[in-house]
Amino acid sequence: MAGAALGAVATTVAAHRLTASRSVRREALAALDAAGPYGTLRGTPGTVTADDGTELYYEIDEPGPAPRPAGDGAGGPVAAPLTVPAPRAAGSARPRRRAARRRPTVVFCHGYCLGQDVWHFQRAALRGAARAVYWDQRGHGRSGRGPVGGPVATGLLGRDLKAVLDATVPEGPVVLVGHSMGGMTVMALAEQFPDYVAERVAGIALIGTSAGRLAEVTYGLPASAARAVRVVLPGLLRTLGARQGLVDRGRRAAGELYSGVVRRYAFGRPDDVDPGVARFAERLLESVPVEVVAEFYPAFAEHDTTRALPVLAGLAADLPVLVMVGERDEVTPPAHSERIAAGLPHAEFARLPDAGHLLLLEAPDQVNERLGALLARSIPSHEPAV
C-alpha cells in the first residue's frame, strides 16, 4: 500500500512537471513567433492555373521604394540591402542573348516542405531593388494541392514553374533561383523547355539541390538504417496522411526532441542559430500537411534531371550559373552540387563553411552576396548597377 501511494505521488509529480514543461514551451514558442517578423513580407498576390487545374499562388515585388516592417529581423539577424556590383565593362562583357536586353525579373523557387516565405532574408535584401516573383509549389503555402493520387514528379513541377513564368513574366529576361526541390524544379524546366531557357533566362542559381541519385543519401545515418528508413517511410507517410491531428499531437508531445531533429537537419551549426530563425524553420515545416509530404516523397528516389545539364552547359558561356551548397548539408550533400558543377564547367561553385541545408536562413549574408554577384552578371553592361 505504501509503495502504491508513493507511486501515485511520483506519477502525479511527473505529470505536473510534464504539463508545466509543455506550458512553458508553448509560451516560449508564442514569444518567438511574435518577436521575429520572419515570413511577414508580402507582395502583390496572384494565381495561375497549372495544366492539371491546380491553382498556384504567387506574389510580385516591384522595383522602387518598398516599406520594410519595423525592426526587420528583430531578435535575430538583419538582412542588409542586396548590393549588386557594377556589371562588366562593355569590352569584357560576355555576348548577351535577346533575354538580356533589359533588367531581369528574379523568380524564386522554394524547396520541399517549405514555402515562399523561406526566402525572407533574400526578399528583405532585394525588396525595391529589382522586380521579383515568389511562388508556392503545389500543395505548399497558399497554392492548391492538385489532384489526389500518385507521387508528384519533378517534371510536373517544371511545368508548374513554366505556368508561373508565363503569368508573371510574359516578356523580358528572368533569373531563376531554386533551393533544394526548387532547384530540381528549375532543372526540370530547362530539360522540358530548352528553347525558353535559351531565349529568356539570363541567369540561374541552384542552391542546396541535386540532379539525381537521392536514393543514395544516408542523412548522416548508417547505410543499413538509411535503407530501412527508405523502405518504411513512404507507407508510414501515407498512413499518417489520413491522421493529421495525430501528427500534430505527436509534434507537440515530442517538444524539444522534434525541434532538435528540425535543427539537426536544417542547419550546419544548430546550436548557433538564432532561436527565432530556428522556430521559423519549424513553422514552415509544420505548415505542410503530411498528405502532401507523402505525395512528394516517393518522387525524389526517381528524380533525375541530369539531362538538363547539357542544355545549361551548351549555354554556359553566355548564361551565368551559380551552384551553391552548405558544407554540412546532409539532405542534399555537397557531392550532389559538385556533380552539377562538374556538368557545368563555366558555373561558379560555392561551398559555404559550417552551413547546412537551410543556408538561406543560416547564412543569409553570404547567400545574398553571391546572388548579388549573379544578378550583376545577368544585367546588360550598359545598364547601371542596382
C-alpha positions in Angstrom: 0.0 0.0 0.0 2.8 2.4 0.9 4.5 1.6 -2.4 1.3 2.2 -4.3 0.8 5.5 -2.5 4.4 6.6 -3.3 4.0 5.5 -6.9 0.8 7.6 -7.2 2.5 10.6 -5.7 5.5 10.2 -8.1 3.2 9.9 -11.1 1.3 13.0 -10.1 4.5 15.0 -9.7 5.9 13.8 -13.0 2.7 14.6 -14.8 2.7 18.1 -13.2 6.2 18.7 -14.3 5.5 17.5 -17.9 2.4 19.7 -18.1 4.3 22.7 -16.7 7.2 22.0 -19.2 4.8 21.9 -22.1 3.1 25.1 -20.9 6.4 26.9 -20.7 7.4 25.6 -24.1 4.1 26.9 -25.6 4.7 30.3 -24.1 8.3 30.4 -25.3 7.2 29.4 -28.9 4.5 32.1 -28.9 7.0 34.7 -27.8 9.4 33.7 -30.6 6.6 33.8 -33.1 5.6 37.3 -32.0 9.2 38.7 -31.7 10.5 37.9 -35.2 8.9 39.2 -38.4 10.2 36.3 -40.4 7.8 35.5 -43.3 5.8 38.7 -42.9 6.9 40.3 -46.2 4.1 40.4 -48.7 3.8 41.4 -52.4 1.1 41.8 -55.0 -0.8 38.5 -54.9 -2.0 36.5 -57.9 -2.8 32.9 -59.0 -2.3 30.9 -62.2 -3.9 27.6 -63.2 -1.4 24.8 -63.9 -2.1 22.4 -66.8 -3.9 19.9 -64.5 -6.1 22.6 -63.0 -4.1 23.2 -59.8 -4.2 26.8 -58.6 -0.7 28.1 -58.0 -0.2 31.2 -55.8 2.5 33.8 -56.3 3.4 37.3 -55.2 5.3 40.0 -57.1 7.6 42.7 -55.6 8.0 45.6 -58.0 11.2 47.7 -58.0 11.2 51.1 -56.3 10.6 52.3 -52.7 9.3 49.5 -50.6 8.3 49.6 -46.9 10.2 47.3 -44.5 8.5 46.0 -41.4 9.7 47.8 -38.2 12.7 46.0 -36.8 13.2 43.9 -39.9 14.8 40.8 -38.5 14.2 41.9 -34.9 15.6 39.5 -32.3 17.8 37.9 -35.0 20.0 38.6 -38.0 19.1 41.6 -40.1 19.3 41.3 -43.9 21.4 44.1 -45.3 20.2 45.5 -48.7 21.4 43.4 -51.5 24.1 45.3 -53.4 24.6 44.3 -57.0 28.2 45.0 -58.1 28.7 47.0 -61.3 28.3 45.0 -64.4 31.2 44.1 -66.6 32.6 46.8 -68.9 31.4 46.6 -72.4 34.7 45.4 -73.8 34.8 42.4 -71.4 31.1 41.5 -71.3 30.1 38.1 -72.5 27.8 38.2 -75.5 24.2 38.5 -74.5 21.2 36.8 -76.0 17.8 38.5 -76.5 16.8 37.8 -72.9 19.4 40.2 -71.5 18.3 43.4 -73.3 16.7 44.7 -70.1 16.9 44.1 -66.4 15.7 40.7 -65.4 12.9 39.6 -63.1 14.2 37.3 -60.4 11.9 34.2 -59.8 12.4 32.3 -56.5 11.5 28.6 -56.2 11.4 27.1 -52.7 12.1 23.6 -51.5 10.2 20.6 -50.2 8.1 21.1 -47.1 8.8 24.9 -47.1 7.1 27.8 -48.8 7.9 31.1 -50.5 8.4 32.7 -47.1 11.7 30.8 -46.6 13.3 33.5 -48.8 12.6 36.1 -46.1 16.2 37.4 -45.9 16.7 37.4 -49.6 13.4 39.1 -50.1 14.2 41.7 -47.5 17.5 42.4 -49.1 16.2 42.6 -52.7 13.0 44.4 -51.8 12.6 47.5 -54.0 15.9 46.9 -55.9 14.5 44.6 -58.6 11.4 43.0 -59.8 11.0 39.6 -58.0 8.4 36.8 -58.1 7.9 34.4 -55.2 5.6 31.4 -55.5 4.4 28.4 -53.6 4.9 25.0 -55.1 1.7 22.9 -55.4 0.5 21.7 -52.0 2.7 24.2 -50.2 1.9 27.6 -48.7 -1.2 29.2 -50.4 -1.1 27.0 -53.5 -3.7 24.3 -54.2 -2.9 20.7 -53.6 -3.9 19.4 -57.0 -5.5 16.1 -58.0 -5.0 13.5 -55.2 -3.3 10.3 -56.0 0.2 9.2 -57.1 3.6 10.8 -56.4 4.3 14.3 -57.6 7.2 14.1 -60.1 9.6 16.9 -60.6 8.7 17.1 -64.3 5.3 18.3 -63.2 6.9 20.9 -61.1 8.9 22.2 -64.1 5.6 22.7 -65.9 4.2 24.5 -62.9 7.1 26.9 -63.0 6.5 27.5 -66.7 2.9 28.4 -65.9 4.0 30.8 -63.2 6.6 32.4 -65.6 4.1 32.8 -68.4 1.7 34.6 -66.0 4.2 36.8 -64.1 6.9 37.5 -66.7 5.3 37.3 -70.1 8.2 39.1 -71.7 11.8 40.1 -70.8 14.6 38.2 -69.2 14.4 36.2 -66.0 16.9 34.9 -63.4 15.8 31.6 -61.8 16.8 30.9 -58.2 15.9 27.5 -56.8 16.7 25.9 -53.4 16.6 22.1 -52.9 13.3 20.9 -54.6 13.1 24.4 -56.2 16.5 23.8 -57.9 15.2 20.5 -59.2 12.1 22.4 -60.5 14.4 24.8 -62.3 16.4 21.9 -63.9 13.1 20.2 -64.9 12.1 23.4 -66.7 15.4 23.5 -68.5 15.0 19.9 -69.6 11.5 20.3 -70.9 11.7 23.9 -72.3 15.3 24.3 -73.6 14.2 27.0 -76.1 12.6 29.1 -73.3 15.9 28.9 -71.4 17.9 29.9 -74.4 15.6 32.9 -75.2 14.5 34.2 -71.9 16.8 33.1 -69.0 19.5 35.5 -68.1 20.9 33.6 -65.0 20.4 30.6 -62.8 21.2 29.9 -59.1 21.0 26.3 -57.9 21.2 26.2 -54.1 21.5 23.1 -52.0 20.0 20.8 -54.7 20.5 17.7 -56.6 20.2 16.4 -60.2 19.6 12.8 -59.1 20.8 9.8 -57.1 19.0 11.0 -54.0 18.3 7.3 -53.1 22.0 7.2 -52.1 21.7 9.9 -49.4 22.0 8.5 -45.8 21.1 11.7 -43.9 24.0 11.0 -41.6 22.6 7.5 -40.6 24.4 4.2 -41.0 23.8 2.9 -44.5 21.7 0.0 -43.3 19.5 2.3 -41.2 19.0 4.7 -44.1 17.9 1.8 -46.4 15.4 0.7 -43.8 14.0 4.2 -43.5 13.6 4.5 -47.2 11.6 1.2 -47.3 9.4 2.0 -44.4 8.9 5.8 -44.7 6.6 6.0 -47.8 4.0 3.7 -46.3 4.3 5.4 -42.9 3.7 8.8 -44.5 0.6 7.5 -46.4 -0.8 6.1 -43.2 -0.1 9.3 -41.2 -1.5 11.4 -44.1 -5.0 10.4 -43.0 -4.3 11.3 -39.4 -3.0 14.9 -39.4 -4.4 15.5 -35.9 -2.4 12.6 -34.6 0.8 14.0 -36.2 0.2 17.5 -34.8 -0.3 16.0 -31.3 2.9 14.0 -31.7 4.9 17.1 -32.6 3.6 18.9 -29.6 4.3 15.9 -27.3 7.8 15.4 -28.7 8.6 19.1 -27.9 12.3 19.7 -27.8 13.0 16.3 -29.5 11.1 17.4 -32.6 12.7 20.8 -32.6 16.1 19.2 -32.2 15.5 17.0 -35.3 14.5 20.0 -37.3 17.6 22.0 -36.3 19.8 19.0 -36.8 18.9 18.6 -40.5 18.1 22.3 -41.3 21.3 23.9 -40.0 25.0 23.1 -40.1 25.6 24.6 -36.6 22.2 24.2 -34.9 23.4 25.5 -31.5 24.5 28.8 -33.0 21.3 29.5 -35.0 19.1 32.4 -33.7 16.2 30.8 -31.8 13.7 32.9 -33.8 15.1 31.7 -37.1 15.1 28.1 -35.9 11.5 28.5 -34.8 10.6 30.0 -38.2 12.0 26.9 -40.0 10.0 24.7 -37.7 6.8 26.6 -38.5 7.5 26.3 -42.2 7.8 22.6 -42.0 4.7 22.2 -39.8 2.6 24.2 -42.3 2.8 21.4 -44.9 0.2 18.7 -44.5 1.5 15.1 -44.1 -0.6 14.1 -47.1 1.4 16.5 -49.3 4.7 15.2 -47.7 3.6 11.7 -48.6 2.7 12.6 -52.2 6.0 14.3 -52.9 8.5 12.0 -51.1 8.5 8.9 -53.4 9.3 11.1 -56.4 12.7 12.0 -55.0 14.0 8.5 -55.3 13.2 8.6 -59.0 14.3 12.2 -59.5 16.8 12.6 -62.4 17.3 15.9 -64.2 20.8 15.2 -65.4 19.5 15.7 -69.0 19.1 19.4 -68.1 22.8 19.8 -67.5 23.8 19.5 -71.2 21.2 22.1 -72.0 22.6 24.5 -69.5 26.2 23.6 -70.4 25.5 24.5 -74.0 24.6 28.0 -72.9 27.2 28.3 -70.1 29.5 30.7 -72.0 26.6 33.1 -72.2 24.5 32.1 -69.2 25.7 33.0 -65.7 25.1 30.0 -63.3 25.7 29.8 -59.6 25.8 26.4 -57.8 25.9 26.8 -54.0 25.7 24.4 -51.1 26.3 24.3 -47.3 29.4 22.3 -46.3 27.3 20.5 -43.7 24.2 19.8 -45.7 23.0 16.2 -45.1 19.8 16.5 -47.0 21.4 17.3 -50.4 25.0 16.7 -49.6 27.8 18.8 -51.2 28.7 15.9 -53.5 25.4 16.5 -55.4 26.2 20.1 -56.0 29.7 19.1 -57.1 28.3 16.8 -59.7 26.0 19.6 -61.0 29.0 22.0 -61.1 31.1 19.3 -62.9 28.5 19.2 -65.6 28.5 23.0 -65.9 32.2 23.8 -66.3 31.6 27.6 -66.6 29.4 27.8 -63.5 30.5 29.4 -60.3 30.7 26.9 -57.4 30.5 27.9 -53.8 30.6 25.8 -50.6 29.6 27.8 -47.5 31.5 26.6 -44.5 29.5 25.4 -41.4 26.1 25.9 -43.2 23.5 23.2 -43.6 20.5 22.6 -45.8 18.7 25.9 -45.0 21.6 28.1 -45.8 19.1 30.7 -46.9 18.3 31.3 -43.3 21.5 30.3 -41.6 24.0 32.3 -43.8 21.8 34.9 -45.4 24.6 37.5 -45.9 26.8 35.0 -47.8 23.9 33.8 -49.9 22.9 37.3 -50.7 26.4 38.4 -51.7 26.6 35.5 -54.2 23.2 36.2 -55.6 24.0 39.9 -55.9 27.1 39.0 -58.0 25.0 36.6 -60.1 22.5 39.4 -60.8 25.3 41.7 -61.8 26.4 39.2 -64.4 22.9 38.9 -65.7 22.5 42.7 -66.3 23.5 44.1 -69.7 26.8 46.1 -69.5 25.1 49.4 -70.5 22.7 49.3 -67.5 23.7 51.0 -64.2 24.2 48.8 -61.1 21.4 48.4 -58.6 
